[in-house]
Amino acid sequence: MSRLMGKGEWLMKFDEIKAAVMNLDEGEHRRVVLELLPAIWPKIVGDDSCIQLLRKLVDEESVNRYQQEHMDHI
């Protein structure tokens, strides 16, 4: 299991980080995408599995399906 390390000591396990992020409010989720993802992008851009997942998340069909499911109710 991966852990976040700070100044020579383990601070949080990956599952704790994930739980903390999932418990953020919608505005903070947006900040994670807008600020955190670009910050780590250079480190993951060479990983094919990351690229494939991101393409799947933003492909036109997925976006259209999401909009139909969530935005059409406004």
CHARMM internal coordinates of N, CA and C (Angstrom, degrees):
IC EDIT
DIST 1 N 1 CA 1.4501
DIST 1 CA 1 C 1.5282
ANGL 1 N 1 CA 1 C 109.09
DIST 1 C 2 N 1.3050
ANGL 1 CA 1 C 2 N 117.32
DIHE 1 N 1 CA 1 C 2 N 133.76
DIST 2 N 2 CA 1.4584
ANGL 1 C 2 N 2 CA 122.43
DIHE 1 CA 1 C 2 N 2 CA -178.98
DIST 2 CA 2 C 1.5196
ANGL 2 N 2 CA 2 C 110.46
DIHE 1 C 2 N 2 CA 2 C -78.17
DIST 2 C 3 N 1.3133
ANGL 2 CA 2 C 3 N 113.87
DIHE 2 N 2 CA 2 C 3 N 149.53
DIST 3 N 3 CA 1.4616
ANGL 2 C 3 N 3 CA 119.81
DIHE 2 CA 2 C 3 N 3 CA 177.35
DIST 3 CA 3 C 1.5163
ANGL 3 N 3 CA 3 C 110.11
DIHE 2 C 3 N 3 CA 3 C -133.34
DIST 3 C 4 N 1.3203
ANGL 3 CA 3 C 4 N 116.37
DIHE 3 N 3 CA 3 C 4 N 153.24
DIST 4 N 4 CA 1.4508
ANGL 3 C 4 N 4 CA 123.19
DIHE 3 CA 3 C 4 N 4 CA 174.16
DIST 4 CA 4 C 1.5207
ANGL 4 N 4 CA 4 C 107.13
DIHE 3 C 4 N 4 CA 4 C -86.30
DIST 4 C 5 N 1.3177
ANGL 4 CA 4 C 5 N 116.35
DIHE 4 N 4 CA 4 C 5 N 128.21
DIST 5 N 5 CA 1.4568
ANGL 4 C 5 N 5 CA 120.07
DIHE 4 CA 4 C 5 N 5 CA -177.61
DIST 5 CA 5 C 1.5138
ANGL 5 N 5 CA 5 C 110.15
DIHE 4 C 5 N 5 CA 5 C -109.55
DIST 5 C 6 N 1.3082
ANGL 5 CA 5 C 6 N 116.67
DIHE 5 N 5 CA 5 C 6 N 137.94
DIST 6 N 6 CA 1.4565
ANGL 5 C 6 N 6 CA 121.50
DIHE 5 CA 5 C 6 N 6 CA 177.99
DIST 6 CA 6 C 1.5024
ANGL 6 N 6 CA 6 C 110.62
DIHE 5 C 6 N 6 CA 6 C -137.72
DIST 6 C 7 N 1.3154
ANGL 6 CA 6 C 7 N 117.03
DIHE 6 N 6 CA 6 C 7 N 120.95
DIST 7 N 7 CA 1.4599
ANGL 6 C 7 N 7 CA 123.97
DIHE 6 CA 6 C 7 N 7 CA 177.41
DIST 7 CA 7 C 1.5251
ANGL 7 N 7 CA 7 C 112.38
DIHE 6 C 7 N 7 CA 7 C 48.33
DIST 7 C 8 N 1.3287
ANGL 7 CA 7 C 8 N 116.28
DIHE 7 N 7 CA 7 C 8 N 47.96
DIST 8 N 8 CA 1.4520
ANGL 7 C 8 N 8 CA 120.76
DIHE 7 CA 7 C 8 N 8 CA 173.97
DIST 8 CA 8 C 1.5167
ANGL 8 N 8 CA 8 C 116.27
DIHE 7 C 8 N 8 CA 8 C 83.99
DIST 8 C 9 N 1.3160
ANGL 8 CA 8 C 9 N 117.78
DIHE 8 N 8 CA 8 C 9 N 0.80
DIST 9 N 9 CA 1.4672
ANGL 8 C 9 N 9 CA 119.51
DIHE 8 CA 8 C 9 N 9 CA 178.67
DIST 9 CA 9 C 1.5164
ANGL 9 N 9 CA 9 C 110.38
DIHE 8 C 9 N 9 CA 9 C -130.89
DIST 9 C 10 N 1.3234
ANGL 9 CA 9 C 10 N 115.85
DIHE 9 N 9 CA 9 C 10 N 152.22
DIST 10 N 10 CA 1.4631
ANGL 9 C 10 N 10 CA 120.69
DIHE 9 CA 9 C 10 N 10 CA 179.43
DIST 10 CA 10 C 1.5131
ANGL 10 N 10 CA 10 C 108.93
DIHE 9 C 10 N 10 CA 10 C -79.22
DIST 10 C 11 N 1.3147
ANGL 10 CA 10 C 11 N 116.15
DIHE 10 N 10 CA 10 C 11 N 128.63
DIST 11 N 11 CA 1.4600
ANGL 10 C 11 N 11 CA 121.31
DIHE 10 CA 10 C 11 N 11 CA -178.75
DIST 11 CA 11 C 1.5203
ANGL 11 N 11 CA 11 C 112.59
DIHE 10 C 11 N 11 CA 11 C -99.02
DIST 11 C 12 N 1.3187
ANGL 11 CA 11 C 12 N 116.84
DIHE 11 N 11 CA 11 C 12 N -51.29
DIST 12 N 12 CA 1.4598
ANGL 11 C 12 N 12 CA 120.73
DIHE 11 CA 11 C 12 N 12 CA -176.71
DIST 12 CA 12 C 1.5184
ANGL 12 N 12 CA 12 C 109.83
DIHE 11 C 12 N 12 CA 12 C -144.18
DIST 12 C 13 N 1.3110
ANGL 12 CA 12 C 13 N 115.31
DIHE 12 N 12 CA 12 C 13 N 145.06
DIST 13 N 13 CA 1.4582
ANGL 12 C 13 N 13 CA 121.44
DIHE 12 CA 12 C 13 N 13 CA 171.87
DIST 13 CA 13 C 1.5294
ANGL 13 N 13 CA 13 C 107.62
DIHE 12 C 13 N 13 CA 13 C -80.96
DIST 13 C 14 N 1.3288
ANGL 13 CA 13 C 14 N 115.85
DIHE 13 N 13 CA 13 C 14 N 157.79
DIST 14 N 14 CA 1.4613
ANGL 13 C 14 N 14 CA 120.16
DIHE 13 CA 13 C 14 N 14 CA -179.49
DIST 14 CA 14 C 1.5266
ANGL 14 N 14 CA 14 C 111.46
DIHE 13 C 14 N 14 CA 14 C -54.45
DIST 14 C 15 N 1.3311
ANGL 14 CA 14 C 15 N 117.52
DIHE 14 N 14 CA 14 C 15 N -44.38
DIST 15 N 15 CA 1.4710
ANGL 14 C 15 N 15 CA 120.19
DIHE 14 CA 14 C 15 N 15 CA -178.74
DIST 15 CA 15 C 1.5269
ANGL 15 N 15 CA 15 C 111.60
DIHE 14 C 15 N 15 CA 15 C -61.81
DIST 15 C 16 N 1.3207
ANGL 15 CA 15 C 16 N 116.99
DIHE 15 N 15 CA 15 C 16 N -32.61
DIST 16 N 16 CA 1.4649
ANGL 15 C 16 N 16 CA 120.41
DIHE 15 CA 15 C 16 N 16 CA 177.46
DIST 16 CA 16 C 1.5256
ANGL 16 N 16 CA 16 C 110.62
DIHE 15 C 16 N 16 CA 16 C -70.51
DIST 16 C 17 N 1.3347
ANGL 16 CA 16 C 17 N 115.92
DIHE 16 N 16 CA 16 C 17 N -39.30
DIST 17 N 17 CA 1.4620
ANGL 16 C 17 N 17 CA 119.97
DIHE 16 CA 16 C 17 N 17 CA 176.97
DIST 17 CA 17 C 1.5286
ANGL 17 N 17 CA 17 C 109.73
DIHE 16 C 17 N 17 CA 17 C -63.96
DIST 17 C 18 N 1.3267
ANGL 17 CA 17 C 18 N 116.43
DIHE 17 N 17 CA 17 C 18 N -46.13
DIST 18 N 18 CA 1.4635
ANGL 17 C 18 N 18 CA 121.18
DIHE 17 CA 17 C 18 N 18 CA -179.99
DIST 18 CA 18 C 1.5289
ANGL 18 N 18 CA 18 C 110.62
DIHE 17 C 18 N 18 CA 18 C -59.65
DIST 18 C 19 N 1.3207
ANGL 18 CA 18 C 19 N 116.95
DIHE 18 N 18 CA 18 C 19 N -45.97
DIST 19 N 19 CA 1.4676
ANGL 18 C 19 N 19 CA 120.60
DIHE 18 CA 18 C 19 N 19 CA 179.30
DIST 19 CA 19 C 1.5225
ANGL 19 N 19 CA 19 C 111.09
DIHE 18 C 19 N 19 CA 19 C -61.95
DIST 19 C 20 N 1.3214
ANGL 19 CA 19 C 20 N 116.99
DIHE 19 N 19 CA 19 C 20 N -40.80
DIST 20 N 20 CA 1.4597
ANGL 19 C 20 N 20 CA 120.77
DIHE 19 CA 19 C 20 N 20 CA 179.10
DIST 20 CA 20 C 1.5281
ANGL 20 N 20 CA 20 C 110.66
DIHE 19 C 20 N 20 CA 20 C -63.15
DIST 20 C 21 N 1.3218
ANGL 20 CA 20 C 21 N 117.18
DIHE 20 N 20 CA 20 C 21 N -43.91
DIST 21 N 21 CA 1.4643
ANGL 20 C 21 N 21 CA 120.90
DIHE 20 CA 20 C 21 N 21 CA 179.20
DIST 21 CA 21 C 1.5266
ANGL 21 N 21 CA 21 C 110.48
DIHE 20 C 21 N 21 CA 21 C -65.12
DIST 21 C 22 N 1.3250
ANGL 21 CA 21 C 22 N 117.17
DIHE 21 N 21 CA 21 C 22 N -42.82
DIST 22 N 22 CA 1.4614
ANGL 21 C 22 N 22 CA 120.28
DIHE 21 CA 21 C 22 N 22 CA -179.03
DIST 22 CA 22 C 1.5286
ANGL 22 N 22 CA 22 C 111.93
DIHE 21 C 22 N 22 CA 22 C -65.91
DIST 22 C 23 N 1.3208
ANGL 22 CA 22 C 23 N 117.79
DIHE 22 N 22 CA 22 C 23 N -23.96
DIST 23 N 23 CA 1.4645
ANGL 22 C 23 N 23 CA 121.65
DIHE 22 CA 22 C 23 N 23 CA 179.85
DIST 23 CA 23 C 1.5299
ANGL 23 N 23 CA 23 C 113.21
DIHE 22 C 23 N 23 CA 23 C -87.76
DIST 23 C 24 N 1.3251
ANGL 23 CA 23 C 24 N 117.25
DIHE 23 N 23 CA 23 C 24 N -1.81
DIST 24 N 24 CA 1.4561
ANGL 23 C 24 N 24 CA 120.40
DIHE 23 CA 23 C 24 N 24 CA 176.60
DIST 24 CA 24 C 1.5217
ANGL 24 N 24 CA 24 C 109.88
DIHE 23 C 24 N 24 CA 24 C -70.25
DIST 24 C 25 N 1.3339
ANGL 24 CA 24 C 25 N 115.49
DIHE 24 N 24 CA 24 C 25 N 158.19
DIST 25 N 25 CA 1.4666
ANGL 24 C 25 N 25 CA 117.71
DIHE 24 CA 24 C 25 N 25 CA 176.32
DIST 25 CA 25 C 1.5281
ANGL 25 N 25 CA 25 C 109.83
DIHE 24 C 25 N 25 CA 25 C -78.58
DIST 25 C 26 N 1.3165
ANGL 25 CA 25 C 26 N 116.27
DIHE 25 N 25 CA 25 C 26 N 172.75
DIST 26 N 26 CA 1.4602
ANGL 25 C 26 N 26 CA 122.16
DIHE 25 CA 25 C 26 N 26 CA -174.01
DIST 26 CA 26 C 1.5265
ANGL 26 N 26 CA 26 C 112.40
DIHE 25 C 26 N 26 CA 26 C -58.04
DIST 26 C 27 N 1.3207
ANGL 26 CA 26 C 27 N 116.78
DIHE 26 N 26 CA 26 C 27 N -39.59
DIST 27 N 27 CA 1.4637
ANGL 26 C 27 N 27 CA 120.71
DIHE 26 CA 26 C 27 N 27 CA 179.28
DIST 27 CA 27 C 1.5181
ANGL 27 N 27 CA 27 C 112.00
DIHE 26 C 27 N 27 CA 27 C -63.91
DIST 27 C 28 N 1.3291
ANGL 27 CA 27 C 28 N 115.87
DIHE 27 N 27 CA 27 C 28 N -39.05
DIST 28 N 28 CA 1.4581
ANGL 27 C 28 N 28 CA 119.68
DIHE 27 CA 27 C 28 N 28 CA 178.60
DIST 28 CA 28 C 1.5294
ANGL 28 N 28 CA 28 C 110.83
DIHE 27 C 28 N 28 CA 28 C -72.22
DIST 28 C 29 N 1.3345
ANGL 28 CA 28 C 29 N 117.85
DIHE 28 N 28 CA 28 C 29 N -33.41
DIST 29 N 29 CA 1.4745
ANGL 28 C 29 N 29 CA 120.04
DIHE 28 CA 28 C 29 N 29 CA 174.11
DIST 29 CA 29 C 1.5217
ANGL 29 N 29 CA 29 C 109.29
DIHE 28 C 29 N 29 CA 29 C -59.29
DIST 29 C 30 N 1.3068
ANGL 29 CA 29 C 30 N 116.26
DIHE 29 N 29 CA 29 C 30 N -42.04
DIST 30 N 30 CA 1.4655
ANGL 29 C 30 N 30 CA 121.31
DIHE 29 CA 29 C 30 N 30 CA 179.28
DIST 30 CA 30 C 1.5273
ANGL 30 N 30 CA 30 C 109.88
DIHE 29 C 30 N 30 CA 30 C -61.45
DIST 30 C 31 N 1.3268
ANGL 30 CA 30 C 31 N 116.50
DIHE 30 N 30 CA 30 C 31 N -42.56
DIST 31 N 31 CA 1.4754
ANGL 30 C 31 N 31 CA 120.29
DIHE 30 CA 30 C 31 N 31 CA 178.51
DIST 31 CA 31 C 1.5239
ANGL 31 N 31 CA 31 C 111.26
DIHE 30 C 31 N 31 CA 31 C -62.70
DIST 31 C 32 N 1.3318
ANGL 31 CA 31 C 32 N 117.29
DIHE 31 N 31 CA 31 C 32 N -37.46
DIST 32 N 32 CA 1.4640
ANGL 31 C 32 N 32 CA 120.25
DIHE 31 CA 31 C 32 N 32 CA 177.97
DIST 32 CA 32 C 1.5229
ANGL 32 N 32 CA 32 C 109.41
DIHE 31 C 32 N 32 CA 32 C -59.00
DIST 32 C 33 N 1.3402
ANGL 32 CA 32 C 33 N 115.94
DIHE 32 N 32 CA 32 C 33 N -45.52
DIST 33 N 33 CA 1.4659
ANGL 32 C 33 N 33 CA 119.86
DIHE 32 CA 32 C 33 N 33 CA -178.88
DIST 33 CA 33 C 1.5249
ANGL 33 N 33 CA 33 C 110.56
DIHE 32 C 33 N 33 CA 33 C -68.64
DIST 33 C 34 N 1.3084
ANGL 33 CA 33 C 34 N 117.87
DIHE 33 N 33 CA 33 C 34 N -43.80
DIST 34 N 34 CA 1.4597
ANGL 33 C 34 N 34 CA 121.08
DIHE 33 CA 33 C 34 N 34 CA -174.65
DIST 34 CA 34 C 1.5263
ANGL 34 N 34 CA 34 C 114.11
DIHE 33 C 34 N 34 CA 34 C -78.19
DIST 34 C 35 N 1.3315
ANGL 34 CA 34 C 35 N 117.72
DIHE 34 N 34 CA 34 C 35 N -28.36
DIST 35 N 35 CA 1.4655
ANGL 34 C 35 N 35 CA 120.34
DIHE 34 CA 34 C 35 N 35 CA -175.78
DIST 35 CA 35 C 1.5251
ANGL 35 N 35 CA 35 C 113.08
DIHE 34 C 35 N 35 CA 35 C -111.12
DIST 35 C 36 N 1.3092
ANGL 35 CA 35 C 36 N 117.34
DIHE 35 N 35 CA 35 C 36 N -43.65
DIST 36 N 36 CA 1.4602
ANGL 35 C 36 N 36 CA 119.82
DIHE 35 CA 35 C 36 N 36 CA -175.85
DIST 36 CA 36 C 1.5204
ANGL 36 N 36 CA 36 C 112.47
DIHE 35 C 36 N 36 CA 36 C -77.89
DIST 36 C 37 N 1.3141
ANGL 36 CA 36 C 37 N 117.43
DIHE 36 N 36 CA 36 C 37 N -46.07
DIST 37 N 37 CA 1.4620
ANGL 36 C 37 N 37 CA 120.33
DIHE 36 CA 36 C 37 N 37 CA -179.20
DIST 37 CA 37 C 1.5379
ANGL 37 N 37 CA 37 C 111.90
DIHE 36 C 37 N 37 CA 37 C -57.73
DIST 37 C 38 N 1.3381
ANGL 37 CA 37 C 38 N 118.96
DIHE 37 N 37 CA 37 C 38 N -47.23
DIST 38 N 38 CA 1.4659
ANGL 37 C 38 N 38 CA 117.67
DIHE 37 CA 37 C 38 N 38 CA 176.78
DIST 38 CA 38 C 1.5335
ANGL 38 N 38 CA 38 C 113.48
DIHE 37 C 38 N 38 CA 38 C -62.17
DIST 38 C 39 N 1.3178
ANGL 38 CA 38 C 39 N 117.19
DIHE 38 N 38 CA 38 C 39 N -30.15
DIST 39 N 39 CA 1.4611
ANGL 38 C 39 N 39 CA 120.23
DIHE 38 CA 38 C 39 N 39 CA -179.75
DIST 39 CA 39 C 1.5279
ANGL 39 N 39 CA 39 C 111.83
DIHE 38 C 39 N 39 CA 39 C -70.11
DIST 39 C 40 N 1.3404
ANGL 39 CA 39 C 40 N 117.13
DIHE 39 N 39 CA 39 C 40 N -34.05
DIST 40 N 40 CA 1.4644
ANGL 39 C 40 N 40 CA 118.91
DIHE 39 CA 39 C 40 N 40 CA -179.42
DIST 40 CA 40 C 1.5227
ANGL 40 N 40 CA 40 C 112.56
DIHE 39 C 40 N 40 CA 40 C -96.25
DIST 40 C 41 N 1.3326
ANGL 40 CA 40 C 41 N 117.22
DIHE 40 N 40 CA 40 C 41 N -9.43
DIST 41 N 41 CA 1.4662
ANGL 40 C 41 N 41 CA 121.30
DIHE 40 CA 40 C 41 N 41 CA -177.40
DIST 41 CA 41 C 1.5254
ANGL 41 N 41 CA 41 C 112.80
DIHE 40 C 41 N 41 CA 41 C -51.66
DIST 41 C 42 N 1.3272
ANGL 41 CA 41 C 42 N 120.32
DIHE 41 N 41 CA 41 C 42 N -48.08
DIST 42 N 42 CA 1.4734
ANGL 41 C 42 N 42 CA 119.01
DIHE 41 CA 41 C 42 N 42 CA -178.87
DIST 42 CA 42 C 1.5327
ANGL 42 N 42 CA 42 C 113.22
DIHE 41 C 42 N 42 CA 42 C -58.32
DIST 42 C 43 N 1.3037
ANGL 42 CA 42 C 43 N 117.70
DIHE 42 N 42 CA 42 C 43 N -26.12
DIST 43 N 43 CA 1.4668
ANGL 42 C 43 N 43 CA 121.29
DIHE 42 CA 42 C 43 N 43 CA -179.10
DIST 43 CA 43 C 1.5267
ANGL 43 N 43 CA 43 C 112.55
DIHE 42 C 43 N 43 CA 43 C -82.03
DIST 43 C 44 N 1.3432
ANGL 43 CA 43 C 44 N 117.46
DIHE 43 N 43 CA 43 C 44 N -23.32
DIST 44 N 44 CA 1.4682
ANGL 43 C 44 N 44 CA 119.85
DIHE 43 CA 43 C 44 N 44 CA -175.93
DIST 44 CA 44 C 1.5183
ANGL 44 N 44 CA 44 C 113.65
DIHE 43 C 44 N 44 CA 44 C -110.01
DIST 44 C 45 N 1.3358
ANGL 44 CA 44 C 45 N 117.35
DIHE 44 N 44 CA 44 C 45 N -6.97
DIST 45 N 45 CA 1.4570
ANGL 44 C 45 N 45 CA 120.60
DIHE 44 CA 44 C 45 N 45 CA -172.93
DIST 45 CA 45 C 1.5313
ANGL 45 N 45 CA 45 C 112.48
DIHE 44 C 45 N 45 CA 45 C -61.54
DIST 45 C 46 N 1.3085
ANGL 45 CA 45 C 46 N 118.56
DIHE 45 N 45 CA 45 C 46 N -24.07
DIST 46 N 46 CA 1.4579
ANGL 45 C 46 N 46 CA 121.04
DIHE 45 CA 45 C 46 N 46 CA 178.84
DIST 46 CA 46 C 1.5096
ANGL 46 N 46 CA 46 C 114.32
DIHE 45 C 46 N 46 CA 46 C -86.31
DIST 46 C 47 N 1.3179
ANGL 46 CA 46 C 47 N 118.01
DIHE 46 N 46 CA 46 C 47 N -3.97
DIST 47 N 47 CA 1.4579
ANGL 46 C 47 N 47 CA 122.52
DIHE 46 CA 46 C 47 N 47 CA -177.77
DIST 47 CA 47 C 1.5305
ANGL 47 N 47 CA 47 C 109.31
DIHE 46 C 47 N 47 CA 47 C -91.07
DIST 47 C 48 N 1.3261
ANGL 47 CA 47 C 48 N 116.26
DIHE 47 N 47 CA 47 C 48 N 110.93
DIST 48 N 48 CA 1.4631
ANGL 47 C 48 N 48 CA 120.65
DIHE 47 CA 47 C 48 N 48 CA -176.60
DIST 48 CA 48 C 1.5182
ANGL 48 N 48 CA 48 C 113.35
DIHE 47 C 48 N 48 CA 48 C -58.25
DIST 48 C 49 N 1.3248
ANGL 48 CA 48 C 49 N 118.40
DIHE 48 N 48 CA 48 C 49 N -37.30
DIST 49 N 49 CA 1.4648
ANGL 48 C 49 N 49 CA 119.82
DIHE 48 CA 48 C 49 N 49 CA -178.84
DIST 49 CA 49 C 1.5288
ANGL 49 N 49 CA 49 C 110.87
DIHE 48 C 49 N 49 CA 49 C -65.76
DIST 49 C 50 N 1.3313
ANGL 49 CA 49 C 50 N 117.55
DIHE 49 N 49 CA 49 C 50 N -35.96
DIST 50 N 50 CA 1.4678
ANGL 49 C 50 N 50 CA 120.73
DIHE 49 CA 49 C 50 N 50 CA 177.13
DIST 50 CA 50 C 1.5223
ANGL 50 N 50 CA 50 C 110.70
DIHE 49 C 50 N 50 CA 50 C -67.43
DIST 50 C 51 N 1.3202
ANGL 50 CA 50 C 51 N 115.97
DIHE 50 N 50 CA 50 C 51 N -44.19
DIST 51 N 51 CA 1.4627
ANGL 50 C 51 N 51 CA 120.54
DIHE 50 CA 50 C 51 N 51 CA -179.83
DIST 51 CA 51 C 1.5274
ANGL 51 N 51 CA 51 C 110.49
DIHE 50 C 51 N 51 CA 51 C -62.48
DIST 51 C 52 N 1.3193
ANGL 51 CA 51 C 52 N 117.61
DIHE 51 N 51 CA 51 C 52 N -44.14
DIST 52 N 52 CA 1.4655
ANGL 51 C 52 N 52 CA 121.07
DIHE 51 CA 51 C 52 N 52 CA -179.93
DIST 52 CA 52 C 1.5243
ANGL 52 N 52 CA 52 C 110.95
DIHE 51 C 52 N 52 CA 52 C -61.62
DIST 52 C 53 N 1.3384
ANGL 52 CA 52 C 53 N 116.82
DIHE 52 N 52 CA 52 C 53 N -42.66
DIST 53 N 53 CA 1.4608
ANGL 52 C 53 N 53 CA 119.76
DIHE 52 CA 52 C 53 N 53 CA 179.47
DIST 53 CA 53 C 1.5247
ANGL 53 N 53 CA 53 C 110.90
DIHE 52 C 53 N 53 CA 53 C -64.27
DIST 53 C 54 N 1.3220
ANGL 53 CA 53 C 54 N 117.30
DIHE 53 N 53 CA 53 C 54 N -44.65
DIST 54 N 54 CA 1.4585
ANGL 53 C 54 N 54 CA 119.92
DIHE 53 CA 53 C 54 N 54 CA 179.42
DIST 54 CA 54 C 1.5216
ANGL 54 N 54 CA 54 C 111.75
DIHE 53 C 54 N 54 CA 54 C -63.28
DIST 54 C 55 N 1.3222
ANGL 54 CA 54 C 55 N 117.06
DIHE 54 N 54 CA 54 C 55 N -39.28
DIST 55 N 55 CA 1.4761
ANGL 54 C 55 N 55 CA 119.55
DIHE 54 CA 54 C 55 N 55 CA 176.86
DIST 55 CA 55 C 1.5201
ANGL 55 N 55 CA 55 C 110.80
DIHE 54 C 55 N 55 CA 55 C -62.87
DIST 55 C 56 N 1.3158
ANGL 55 CA 55 C 56 N 115.92
DIHE 55 N 55 CA 55 C 56 N -40.50
DIST 56 N 56 CA 1.4651
ANGL 55 C 56 N 56 CA 120.29
DIHE 55 CA 55 C 56 N 56 CA 179.10
DIST 56 CA 56 C 1.5312
ANGL 56 N 56 CA 56 C 110.67
DIHE 55 C 56 N 56 CA 56 C -63.91
DIST 56 C 57 N 1.3315
ANGL 56 CA 56 C 57 N 116.08
DIHE 56 N 56 CA 56 C 57 N -39.69
DIST 57 N 57 CA 1.4572
ANGL 56 C 57 N 57 CA 120.36
DIHE 56 CA 56 C 57 N 57 CA -178.82
DIST 57 CA 57 C 1.5219
ANGL 57 N 57 CA 57 C 112.70
DIHE 56 C 57 N 57 CA 57 C -66.68
DIST 57 C 58 N 1.3136
ANGL 57 CA 57 C 58 N 116.86
DIHE 57 N 57 CA 57 C 58 N -31.14
DIST 58 N 58 CA 1.4613
ANGL 57 C 58 N 58 CA 119.43
DIHE 57 CA 57 C 58 N 58 CA -174.34
DIST 58 CA 58 C 1.5256
ANGL 58 N 58 CA 58 C 114.11
DIHE 57 C 58 N 58 CA 58 C -112.15
DIST 58 C 59 N 1.3337
ANGL 58 CA 58 C 59 N 117.44
DIHE 58 N 58 CA 58 C 59 N 9.48
DIST 59 N 59 CA 1.4634
ANGL 58 C 59 N 59 CA 116.91
DIHE 58 CA 58 C 59 N 59 CA 178.37
DIST 59 CA 59 C 1.5266
ANGL 59 N 59 CA 59 C 109.70
DIHE 58 C 59 N 59 CA 59 C -66.12
DIST 59 C 60 N 1.2991
ANGL 59 CA 59 C 60 N 116.26
DIHE 59 N 59 CA 59 C 60 N 154.17
DIST 60 N 60 CA 1.4609
ANGL 59 C 60 N 60 CA 122.39
DIHE 59 CA 59 C 60 N 60 CA -172.95
DIST 60 CA 60 C 1.5251
ANGL 60 N 60 CA 60 C 112.82
DIHE 59 C 60 N 60 CA 60 C -57.94
DIST 60 C 61 N 1.3060
ANGL 60 CA 60 C 61 N 117.27
DIHE 60 N 60 CA 60 C 61 N -40.82
DIST 61 N 61 CA 1.4612
ANGL 60 C 61 N 61 CA 120.95
DIHE 60 CA 60 C 61 N 61 CA -179.02
DIST 61 CA 61 C 1.5391
ANGL 61 N 61 CA 61 C 110.80
DIHE 60 C 61 N 61 CA 61 C -63.50
DIST 61 C 62 N 1.3344
ANGL 61 CA 61 C 62 N 116.08
DIHE 61 N 61 CA 61 C 62 N -43.18
DIST 62 N 62 CA 1.4703
ANGL 61 C 62 N 62 CA 119.86
DIHE 61 CA 61 C 62 N 62 CA 179.40
DIST 62 CA 62 C 1.5183
ANGL 62 N 62 CA 62 C 111.38
DIHE 61 C 62 N 62 CA 62 C -64.34
DIST 62 C 63 N 1.3222
ANGL 62 CA 62 C 63 N 116.65
DIHE 62 N 62 CA 62 C 63 N -42.01
DIST 63 N 63 CA 1.4580
ANGL 62 C 63 N 63 CA 120.88
DIHE 62 CA 62 C 63 N 63 CA 179.52
DIST 63 CA 63 C 1.5260
ANGL 63 N 63 CA 63 C 110.07
DIHE 62 C 63 N 63 CA 63 C -64.44
DIST 63 C 64 N 1.3245
ANGL 63 CA 63 C 64 N 116.97
DIHE 63 N 63 CA 63 C 64 N -45.86
DIST 64 N 64 CA 1.4695
ANGL 63 C 64 N 64 CA 120.59
DIHE 63 CA 63 C 64 N 64 CA 179.00
DIST 64 CA 64 C 1.5181
ANGL 64 N 64 CA 64 C 111.42
DIHE 63 C 64 N 64 CA 64 C -61.41
DIST 64 C 65 N 1.3363
ANGL 64 CA 64 C 65 N 117.17
DIHE 64 N 64 CA 64 C 65 N -43.12
DIST 65 N 65 CA 1.4617
ANGL 64 C 65 N 65 CA 121.19
DIHE 64 CA 64 C 65 N 65 CA 179.48
DIST 65 CA 65 C 1.5304
ANGL 65 N 65 CA 65 C 110.29
DIHE 64 C 65 N 65 CA 65 C -62.47
DIST 65 C 66 N 1.3187
ANGL 65 CA 65 C 66 N 116.89
DIHE 65 N 65 CA 65 C 66 N -43.66
DIST 66 N 66 CA 1.4684
ANGL 65 C 66 N 66 CA 120.56
DIHE 65 CA 65 C 66 N 66 CA 178.96
DIST 66 CA 66 C 1.5250
ANGL 66 N 66 CA 66 C 110.81
DIHE 65 C 66 N 66 CA 66 C -62.00
DIST 66 C 67 N 1.3314
ANGL 66 CA 66 C 67 N 116.11
DIHE 66 N 66 CA 66 C 67 N -45.08
DIST 67 N 67 CA 1.4587
ANGL 66 C 67 N 67 CA 119.59
DIHE 66 CA 66 C 67 N 67 CA -179.61
DIST 67 CA 67 C 1.5225
ANGL 67 N 67 CA 67 C 111.10
DIHE 66 C 67 N 67 CA 67 C -62.35
DIST 67 C 68 N 1.3135
ANGL 67 CA 67 C 68 N 117.46
DIHE 67 N 67 CA 67 C 68 N -40.97
DIST 68 N 68 CA 1.4546
ANGL 67 C 68 N 68 CA 120.54
DIHE 67 CA 67 C 68 N 68 CA 178.46
DIST 68 CA 68 C 1.5206
ANGL 68 N 68 CA 68 C 111.60
DIHE 67 C 68 N 68 CA 68 C -64.65
DIST 68 C 69 N 1.3278
ANGL 68 CA 68 C 69 N 116.54
DIHE 68 N 68 CA 68 C 69 N -39.60
DIST 69 N 69 CA 1.4593
ANGL 68 C 69 N 69 CA 120.39
DIHE 68 CA 68 C 69 N 69 CA -177.97
DIST 69 CA 69 C 1.5267
ANGL 69 N 69 CA 69 C 112.38
DIHE 68 C 69 N 69 CA 69 C -74.13
DIST 69 C 70 N 1.3225
ANGL 69 CA 69 C 70 N 118.12
DIHE 69 N 69 CA 69 C 70 N -33.61
DIST 70 N 70 CA 1.4579
ANGL 69 C 70 N 70 CA 120.25
DIHE 69 CA 69 C 70 N 70 CA -170.65
DIST 70 CA 70 C 1.5333
ANGL 70 N 70 CA 70 C 114.38
DIHE 69 C 70 N 70 CA 70 C -115.18
DIST 70 C 71 N 1.2864
ANGL 70 CA 70 C 71 N 118.05
DIHE 70 N 70 CA 70 C 71 N -36.62
DIST 71 N 71 CA 1.4541
ANGL 70 C 71 N 71 CA 120.26
DIHE 70 CA 70 C 71 N 71 CA -174.26
DIST 71 CA 71 C 1.5313
ANGL 71 N 71 CA 71 C 112.41
DIHE 70 C 71 N 71 CA 71 C -87.34
DIST 71 C 72 N 1.2923
ANGL 71 CA 71 C 72 N 117.53
DIHE 71 N 71 CA 71 C 72 N -27.43
DIST 72 N 72 CA 1.4588
ANGL 71 C 72 N 72 CA 119.51
DIHE 71 CA 71 C 72 N 72 CA -177.85
DIST 72 CA 72 C 1.5218
ANGL 72 N 72 CA 72 C 112.49
DIHE 71 C 72 N 72 CA 72 C -67.63
DIST 72 C 73 N 1.3195
ANGL 72 CA 72 C 73 N 117.03
DIHE 72 N 72 CA 72 C 73 N -12.82
DIST 73 N 73 CA 1.4624
ANGL 72 C 73 N 73 CA 120.58
DIHE 72 CA 72 C 73 N 73 CA -178.20
DIST 73 CA 73 C 1.5195
ANGL 73 N 73 CA 73 C 112.46
DIHE 72 C 73 N 73 CA 73 C -88.56
DIST 73 C 74 N 1.3192
ANGL 73 CA 73 C 74 N 116.63
DIHE 73 N 73 CA 73 C 74 N -0.47
DIST 74 N 74 CA 1.4818
ANGL 73 C 74 N 74 CA 120.25
DIHE 73 CA 73 C 74 N 74 CA -178.75
DIST 74 CA 74 C 1.5036
ANGL 74 N 74 CA 74 C 109.46
DIHE 73 C 74 N 74 CA 74 C -78.62
END
COOR INIT
IC SEED 1 N 1 CA 1 C
IC BUILD
